[in-house]
Amino acid sequence: MPAKHPERLHHWDFSRALYLLLGIPFHAAVIYSLSHEWSIGSPDKSQALTFVADFLHGFRMPGFFLLAGLFSMMLLDRQGVWPWLKSRLFRLGLPLISATLLIVPFQIVVQQAALAVKGMVPATDVPGLIAAQLTHFGEPWIAHLWFLWVLIAYCIGLAVLQALSRGSLPARLDAFVSWVADNRILSLAAFAAICELAAQAQTHIVAASPYYGNAVINYNLYVVYFGFGALAHASPRLNDLLLRPGPVAALAGAGLVIVSQVPHTDLFTHTLKVMAAIFGALMIVGYISSLAHRHFNRPDARVRKLVDASFTIYLFHHPVIYVLATLFLLVDLPPILEFAVIAVSAGLISYAIHLAVSRSTVLTLMFNGVRRKAVRSADTSGAAIAPARPRSATIDRPYPSGG
């Protein structure tokens, strides 16, 4: 029989909040990045901030989607397909609709105004540009909300698989992990072959449509990590492995992430890059998970506040950074100093917005998908609650590259 009060997995809560909050330094850094052409970019670029943005991008959203997959499989297994899917669609869909209608139009206005501030268009053209963007659906309407669209799609896919398997998906996933462990060489060869196919597909898709091709690739690549998270919930062996990496593994993972960002010259090096990116991200995420399990696997009021605030902060930090980036176009300071001011200011302002939102039942429902009295146990990827019964032993790309 399910436990009445399942134990909350505090370390997963902390990790999920961390990945969301890392969006602040990431978006502040891409303003000055040489490899990201963001919505509002500074004419002053920085190699150091390019590295910061690229490195954070290598593991931040992989970590978030891994935990999303873990939580989703956990709650789906406990609640059943339809009750869980209804809950996910509401708790993800309502903030998506609210943010799309209320935050995105403001971002579009600021983005077009920034063009005039940079001298790229006359100020008299800005109203027309704003009207054009507001009346035509495009990537600015997706912006940093891409992850909600993708997460909803992944949740629907997971629910379909659970329904088709008639509730046996966790057992099947556990059996798959056991098979991989027993056939490691064959599994690695199959993984390499899949990565080669992915590299080939990416080349062809991007060649056919550089702009939308990259979008298709970036929207779908996180299914790997979402699936890994589902496997980690289903397999105690894999879950334990995820909590095992130490500093050496983290350094090795960082090295692999850096290697994965080096331009490739042929299909072979492209395939190695794909493999390095996946293994590197998993090793870094594993180390963060082990640290969180060691230091934050207990109730802590400060961590609880951070967790409660993280999703609202993520939704609102983006327009705040748009405004700050536009204002800093008017001054000439070292990029590192501007980055520091923008990152800290965006964090504080976004937290202040969270405090205001959390005081209103209506706003909390709109931007968190939960009623205010339930916000303390709310989340966007699935509540970090222990199982009730233990198991046996780029151009302006606000989608992933700007996520």
Disulfide bonds with the S-S distance in Angstrom:
none
